[in-house]
Amino acid sequence: MVEKLPSQRFKLPIGLRLNYFLGDRVILRAYYRYYMDNWGVKSHTASLEVPIKITPFFSISPFYRYYIQTASKYFAPYGAHTPADEYFTSNYALSAFSGHYFGTGIRLAPPGGILKTHLGTLELRYGHYAETTNLVSNLIALNLTFK
């Protein structure tokens, strides 16, 4: 069977972001989001990032995010749907699962640029992601800002 889903989907995300400064060197960045839709998916996301300034121009930012969601009312594993089902999918993005994402970033942003060039900021982030669906991923991101 091919996936068949309703043509419309109502989504309601509600999020909250809080930042707290612990002195001059540490910031707590917290985030929470609740999500629901009319396909039966409900999810919670909670994350915390803690940038720590080592010097005024160099910082390290460990982070952690937890995600959990319920399955869509149209989801079932491949081969479990019946011809009587009006809508159906076996896409595991619409299944029940949870995930953990953690890692750290380093940021360098001297006032005169990096090595006295137009490169103003260099940030490198590494993260490891794992889901209960057995999806595992490692991510590396490079962010460059030019003046």
Secondary structure, DSSP 8 states (H G I E B T S, - for coil): ---B--S---EEEEEEEEEEEETTTEEEEEEEEEEEETTS-EEEEEEEE--EEEETTEEEEEEEEEEEE---TTB--TT---TT-SSBB--GGGS-EEEEEEEEEEEE--TT-GGGSSEEEEEEEEEEEEETTS-EEEEEEEEEEE-
